[in-house]
Amino acid sequence: MQIIPAINAPDFETAEEQIKTAAEFFSDLPSGALAKEGWIHIDVTDGIFSPAQIWGNPEELKKLEIENLKLEIHLMVSNPEGVIDSWLRTKMVKRVIIHLEAMTDSVYILEKCRKYGAEAMLAINPGTEAERLLAHKDDFKYFQLLGVKPGWAGQKFNEKILDKIRFIKRNIPNAIIEIDGGVNGDNAKDLKEAGADILVSASYIFKNKDPKKAYETLKNA
């Protein structure tokens, strides 16, 4: 199971600091392992799809020096088709997470990702039925289940997500499932046993006195 540290920051300076901290998690990995594990997740909101106010600026992202690491951008926005290009043009983004509730043109999303050589992941909020993902099982390989309301870090995990993981594994056996929100050292093992392939964590890692130790705790779940 892969663990991806998530950046959910109020401003660019905080985001930059957290990204540098996350980069240190991978500093000892050999090149082969780094290619697989060296991911960082960045949350983006627009104040509409999620009223949470957090940093998310593709132009500022270009200022960061990120070597040998890959970024996935979680677009918790009301118009993903209107903003996806600005993130992909940075050429730093290797995976884009789009919400089913906001997406209006899956073909456009998938074509944009192919053009820039990025992966596309389809996400749903905790209140959205997992059955709605089945209509896209032939188009998307990656699926994200959000374990909390979109936007805010530090929320309590919704236990109903465990059943959604099992449902997807039964109905889309080859799906790669990512869980984002409320992930911590207490529930990581349960998520893995339910079938999660990737866990994303923000507050559990970065609000810990020893972020790297928290990251390692999740890896060893």
KESEPA-12108 format. One record per residue (C-alpha): residue in three letters; x negated, y, z negated; residue number from 1. Coordinates in nm, 3 decimals, padded with zeros to 5 digits. Layout:
BEGIN
r:u:v:w:k
ALA:X:Y:Z:NUM
...
***
This chain:
BEGIN
r:u:v:w:k
MET:00.000:00.000:00.000:1
GLN:-00.129:00.342:00.097:2
ILE:-00.123:00.642:-00.137:3
ILE:-00.109:00.992:00.012:4
PRO:-00.157:01.302:-00.206:5
ALA:00.103:01.569:-00.132:6
ILE:00.052:01.944:-00.122:7
ASN:00.356:02.126:-00.259:8
ALA:00.215:02.469:-00.331:9
PRO:00.353:02.821:-00.390:10
ASP:00.083:02.992:-00.183:11
PHE:-00.208:02.932:00.053:12
GLU:-00.472:02.965:-00.216:13
THR:-00.315:02.688:-00.423:14
ALA:-00.268:02.472:-00.117:15
GLU:-00.633:02.519:-00.019:16
GLU:-00.749:02.426:-00.369:17
GLN:-00.532:02.113:-00.378:18
ILE:-00.641:02.003:-00.031:19
LYS:-01.007:02.033:-00.134:20
THR:-00.932:01.831:-00.448:21
ALA:-00.754:01.563:-00.244:22
ALA:-01.044:01.546:00.001:23
GLU:-01.268:01.443:-00.287:24
PHE:-01.054:01.131:-00.340:25
PHE:-01.188:00.995:-00.012:26
SER:-01.548:01.117:-00.035:27
ASP:-01.691:00.774:-00.118:28
LEU:-01.500:00.579:00.144:29
PRO:-01.687:00.424:00.439:30
SER:-01.585:00.552:00.780:31
GLY:-01.358:00.257:00.855:32
ALA:-01.161:00.292:00.533:33
LEU:-01.153:00.670:00.569:34
ALA:-00.986:00.640:00.909:35
LYS:-00.704:00.442:00.747:36
GLU:-00.669:00.604:00.406:37
GLY:-00.780:00.963:00.459:38
TRP:-00.437:01.124:00.481:39
ILE:-00.300:01.438:00.314:40
HIS:00.070:01.523:00.308:41
ILE:00.187:01.887:00.329:42
ASP:00.541:01.989:00.233:43
VAL:00.706:02.268:00.433:44
THR:01.042:02.433:00.358:45
ASP:01.235:02.714:00.524:46
GLY:01.463:02.828:00.240:47
ILE:01.767:02.689:00.427:48
PHE:01.743:02.310:00.457:49
SER:01.582:02.330:00.117:50
PRO:01.602:02.655:-00.080:51
ALA:01.270:02.576:-00.246:52
GLN:01.008:02.842:-00.177:53
ILE:00.671:02.683:-00.106:54
TRP:00.376:02.759:00.118:55
GLY:00.385:02.643:00.478:56
ASN:00.205:02.844:00.744:57
PRO:00.043:02.676:01.047:58
GLU:-00.173:02.981:01.122:59
GLU:-00.321:02.976:00.773:60
LEU:-00.369:02.602:00.801:61
LYS:-00.618:02.665:01.081:62
LYS:-00.844:02.845:00.832:63
LEU:-00.908:02.524:00.640:64
GLU:-01.214:02.315:00.707:65
ILE:-01.085:01.959:00.701:66
GLU:-01.328:01.704:00.833:67
ASN:-01.246:01.337:00.888:68
LEU:-00.904:01.375:00.727:69
LYS:-00.559:01.352:00.881:70
LEU:-00.257:01.562:00.795:71
GLU:00.109:01.469:00.791:72
ILE:00.350:01.762:00.782:73
HIS:00.687:01.714:00.611:74
LEU:00.925:01.956:00.781:75
MET:01.212:02.012:00.536:76
VAL:01.358:02.272:00.769:77
SER:01.692:02.337:00.938:78
ASN:01.547:02.367:01.290:79
PRO:01.261:02.116:01.332:80
GLU:01.272:02.142:01.711:81
GLY:01.201:02.515:01.681:82
VAL:00.891:02.486:01.462:83
ILE:00.729:02.151:01.543:84
ASP:00.521:02.295:01.827:85
SER:00.355:02.556:01.603:86
TRP:00.228:02.282:01.371:87
LEU:00.117:02.044:01.646:88
ARG:-00.074:02.322:01.824:89
THR:-00.309:02.343:01.526:90
LYS:-00.442:02.004:01.647:91
MET:-00.490:01.916:01.279:92
VAL:-00.156:01.742:01.237:93
LYS:-00.152:01.370:01.313:94
ARG:00.197:01.287:01.184:95
VAL:00.516:01.492:01.167:96
ILE:00.806:01.404:00.936:97
ILE:01.147:01.517:01.061:98
HIS:01.474:01.490:00.871:99
LEU:01.762:01.305:01.032:100
GLU:02.004:01.551:00.874:101
ALA:01.846:01.842:01.062:102
MET:01.731:01.677:01.387:103
THR:01.936:01.753:01.696:104
ASP:01.711:01.619:01.974:105
SER:01.509:01.309:01.894:106
VAL:01.380:01.285:02.252:107
TYR:01.227:01.634:02.225:108
ILE:01.067:01.550:01.890:109
LEU:00.918:01.225:02.017:110
GLU:00.790:01.380:02.340:111
LYS:00.621:01.664:02.151:112
CYS:00.448:01.418:01.922:113
ARG:00.332:01.207:02.216:114
LYS:00.199:01.516:02.394:115
TYR:-00.023:01.602:02.098:116
GLY:-00.111:01.247:02.003:117
ALA:00.076:01.261:01.673:118
GLU:00.301:01.005:01.506:119
ALA:00.666:01.081:01.435:120
MET:00.836:00.981:01.111:121
LEU:01.211:01.002:01.049:122
ALA:01.322:01.096:00.697:123
ILE:01.649:01.096:00.505:124
ASN:01.756:01.267:00.184:125
PRO:01.862:01.061:-00.120:126
GLY:02.231:01.117:-00.045:127
THR:02.212:00.996:00.316:128
GLU:02.303:00.634:00.389:129
ALA:02.013:00.421:00.508:130
GLU:02.242:00.270:00.772:131
ARG:02.212:00.592:00.970:132
LEU:01.849:00.509:01.043:133
LEU:01.945:00.196:01.236:134
ALA:02.045:00.402:01.539:135
HIS:01.681:00.511:01.568:136
LYS:01.509:00.180:01.495:137
ASP:01.385:00.144:01.854:138
ASP:01.249:00.499:01.875:139
PHE:01.070:00.548:01.543:140
LYS:00.815:00.323:01.375:141
TYR:00.780:00.525:01.055:142
PHE:01.065:00.603:00.816:143
GLN:01.059:00.813:00.502:144
LEU:01.301:00.784:00.210:145
LEU:01.301:01.097:-00.001:146
GLY:01.336:00.996:-00.365:147
VAL:01.443:01.342:-00.486:148
LYS:01.620:01.651:-00.354:149
PRO:01.408:01.806:-00.078:150
GLY:01.155:02.073:-00.163:151
TRP:01.078:02.068:-00.534:152
ALA:00.793:01.870:-00.686:153
GLY:00.825:01.709:-01.029:154
GLN:01.181:01.578:-01.002:155
LYS:01.298:01.245:-01.143:156
PHE:01.301:00.956:-00.897:157
ASN:01.641:00.830:-00.775:158
GLU:01.644:00.455:-00.851:159
LYS:01.898:00.389:-00.573:160
ILE:01.613:00.434:-00.327:161
LEU:01.485:00.085:-00.416:162
ASP:01.794:-00.070:-00.256:163
LYS:01.746:00.147:00.052:164
ILE:01.390:00.019:00.090:165
ARG:01.513:-00.340:00.078:166
PHE:01.790:-00.260:00.328:167
ILE:01.546:-00.116:00.580:168
LYS:01.304:-00.406:00.540:169
ARG:01.589:-00.650:00.613:170
ASN:01.725:-00.462:00.913:171
ILE:01.408:-00.309:01.060:172
PRO:01.141:-00.566:00.968:173
ASN:00.858:-00.386:01.145:174
ALA:00.936:-00.047:00.991:175
ILE:00.663:00.133:00.798:176
ILE:00.837:00.287:00.497:177
GLU:00.711:00.593:00.314:178
ILE:00.851:00.705:-00.022:179
ASP:00.817:01.070:-00.118:180
GLY:00.933:01.237:-00.439:181
GLY:00.930:01.122:-00.799:182
VAL:00.651:00.870:-00.740:183
ASN:00.444:00.801:-01.051:184
GLY:00.244:00.536:-01.233:185
ASP:00.559:00.385:-01.382:186
ASN:00.752:00.317:-01.062:187
ALA:00.476:00.260:-00.806:188
LYS:00.469:-00.116:-00.861:189
ASP:00.849:-00.143:-00.824:190
LEU:00.834:00.055:-00.501:191
LYS:00.563:-00.171:-00.365:192
GLU:00.756:-00.487:-00.457:193
ALA:01.069:-00.347:-00.290:194
GLY:00.876:-00.309:00.034:195
ALA:00.728:00.041:00.044:196
ASP:00.417:00.074:00.261:197
ILE:00.320:00.432:00.175:198
LEU:00.370:00.635:-00.143:199
VAL:00.342:01.013:-00.146:200
SER:00.280:01.198:-00.470:201
ALA:00.239:01.565:-00.557:202
SER:00.302:01.656:-00.921:203
TYR:00.196:01.320:-01.068:204
ILE:-00.146:01.370:-00.911:205
PHE:-00.207:01.743:-00.923:206
LYS:-00.049:01.815:-01.263:207
ASN:-00.265:01.544:-01.418:208
LYS:-00.577:01.654:-01.607:209
ASP:-00.770:01.411:-01.388:210
PRO:-00.610:01.414:-01.040:211
LYS:-00.846:01.151:-00.902:212
LYS:-00.766:00.914:-01.188:213
ALA:-00.393:00.961:-01.123:214
TYR:-00.451:00.886:-00.756:215
GLU:-00.643:00.571:-00.846:216
THR:-00.366:00.463:-01.084:217
LEU:-00.120:00.469:-00.796:218
LYS:-00.361:00.282:-00.569:219
ASN:-00.399:00.008:-00.829:220
ALA:-00.027:-00.026:-00.897:221
***
